[in-house]
Amino acid sequence: LDGNLNNILEVTQITPFDTNISLSSPAASATLHSPVSVSGTSLAAGSVLGQAVVYDDMYVQVGTSGSISSSASSGYVQFTKSVSYQLNASGLQEGVVAFYPTNQNNILVSNQVVLVKVFLAA
């Protein structure tokens, strides 16, 4: 636990091993307001790169980008998409921004995800 005497481990970001996808924005632990700008890089395998999703502190989906179109049919493609979210409570709460890529048939690949822990403001 890197010398942490409190025996607490907090994960702030998860990326896949194959590094075909990454998120450059939002940053881990950032405080966000709706709409959120989600930026990253994904390996194009069809006409759709994937989908960005915002989850609240109970891991309930509170916002989604819908399909993020690819500007190229192959290779690494950078993207930026605005995602609006609606919280059920006021104030600040923990949340997660996720990006799920798609395969060549434009089907979401749930085992290849990037997760970033953030704070959501209502």
C-alpha positions as CSV (number, residue, x, y, z in Angstrom):
1,L,0.0,0.0,0.0
2,D,3.0,2.3,-0.6
3,G,3.6,3.0,3.0
4,N,0.0,4.0,3.9
5,L,-0.3,3.1,7.5
6,N,-4.1,3.3,7.4
7,N,-4.4,0.2,5.2
8,I,-6.7,2.0,2.8
9,L,-6.3,1.5,-1.0
10,E,-8.3,3.8,-3.3
11,V,-8.4,3.2,-7.0
12,T,-8.8,6.4,-9.0
13,Q,-8.4,5.1,-12.6
14,I,-8.5,1.8,-14.5
15,T,-7.2,1.2,-18.0
16,P,-7.1,-2.0,-20.0
17,F,-3.9,-4.0,-20.4
18,D,-3.8,-3.8,-24.2
19,T,-3.8,0.0,-24.2
20,N,-6.0,0.3,-27.2
21,I,-8.1,2.9,-25.4
22,S,-7.4,5.8,-23.1
23,L,-9.1,8.8,-21.6
24,S,-7.3,12.1,-21.4
25,S,-10.2,14.0,-19.9
26,P,-11.7,14.2,-17.3
27,A,-8.8,13.8,-14.9
28,A,-9.0,11.5,-11.9
29,S,-10.6,13.1,-8.8
30,A,-11.7,16.2,-10.8
31,T,-14.9,17.9,-9.8
32,L,-17.3,17.9,-12.8
33,H,-20.4,19.8,-13.7
34,S,-22.9,18.8,-16.3
35,P,-22.2,18.6,-19.2
36,V,-18.9,16.7,-18.9
37,S,-16.3,16.8,-21.7
38,V,-14.9,13.3,-22.3
39,S,-11.8,13.1,-24.5
40,G,-9.6,10.1,-25.3
41,T,-8.1,7.8,-27.9
42,S,-9.6,4.6,-29.2
43,L,-8.7,2.0,-31.8
44,A,-11.2,2.3,-34.6
45,A,-12.8,-1.0,-35.7
46,G,-15.9,0.2,-37.4
47,S,-18.0,3.3,-37.8
48,V,-18.5,3.7,-34.0
49,L,-15.7,4.1,-31.5
50,G,-17.8,3.4,-28.4
51,Q,-19.8,5.1,-25.7
52,A,-19.0,7.3,-22.6
53,V,-21.2,6.8,-19.5
54,V,-21.4,8.7,-16.2
55,Y,-22.3,6.8,-13.1
56,D,-23.3,8.2,-9.7
57,D,-22.0,7.2,-6.3
58,M,-24.4,4.1,-6.3
59,Y,-23.1,3.2,-9.8
60,V,-26.4,4.1,-11.4
61,Q,-26.1,5.4,-15.0
62,V,-26.9,9.1,-14.8
63,G,-25.6,10.2,-18.3
64,T,-24.5,8.7,-21.6
65,S,-23.0,10.1,-24.7
66,G,-24.7,7.6,-27.0
67,S,-22.7,6.3,-29.9
68,I,-19.4,8.1,-30.5
69,S,-18.8,8.1,-34.3
70,S,-15.4,7.3,-35.7
71,S,-13.7,9.7,-38.1
72,A,-11.7,6.9,-39.6
73,S,-12.3,3.2,-40.3
74,S,-9.0,2.0,-38.8
75,G,-6.1,3.1,-36.7
76,Y,-6.1,5.2,-33.5
77,V,-8.7,8.0,-33.4
78,Q,-9.0,10.8,-30.9
79,F,-12.4,11.9,-29.8
80,T,-14.2,14.5,-27.6
81,K,-17.8,14.1,-26.6
82,S,-20.0,16.1,-24.3
83,V,-22.1,14.1,-21.8
84,S,-24.9,15.6,-19.8
85,Y,-25.9,14.0,-16.5
86,Q,-28.7,14.4,-14.0
87,L,-28.2,13.6,-10.3
88,N,-31.0,12.6,-8.0
89,A,-29.5,14.5,-5.1
90,S,-28.0,18.0,-4.7
91,G,-24.4,18.7,-3.6
92,L,-21.2,16.8,-4.5
93,Q,-20.9,13.1,-4.8
94,E,-18.4,10.5,-6.0
95,G,-18.9,9.2,-9.5
96,V,-17.3,7.4,-12.3
97,V,-16.8,8.3,-16.0
98,A,-16.5,5.2,-18.2
99,F,-15.6,4.7,-21.8
100,Y,-16.7,1.4,-23.5
101,P,-15.2,0.8,-27.0
102,T,-16.9,-1.2,-29.7
103,N,-15.8,-4.0,-31.9
104,Q,-15.9,-4.3,-35.7
105,N,-19.6,-5.0,-35.5
106,N,-20.2,-1.8,-33.5
107,I,-21.1,-3.9,-30.4
108,L,-19.9,-2.5,-27.0
109,V,-17.0,-4.5,-25.6
110,S,-17.7,-4.5,-21.8
111,N,-14.4,-6.2,-20.9
112,Q,-12.3,-3.4,-22.4
113,V,-13.3,-0.3,-20.4
114,V,-11.5,2.8,-19.0
115,L,-12.9,4.0,-15.7
116,V,-12.0,7.3,-14.0
117,K,-13.2,8.2,-10.5
118,V,-14.5,11.8,-10.3
119,F,-16.7,14.0,-8.1
120,L,-20.0,15.0,-9.6
121,A,-21.7,18.4,-8.7
122,A,-25.5,18.7,-9.0
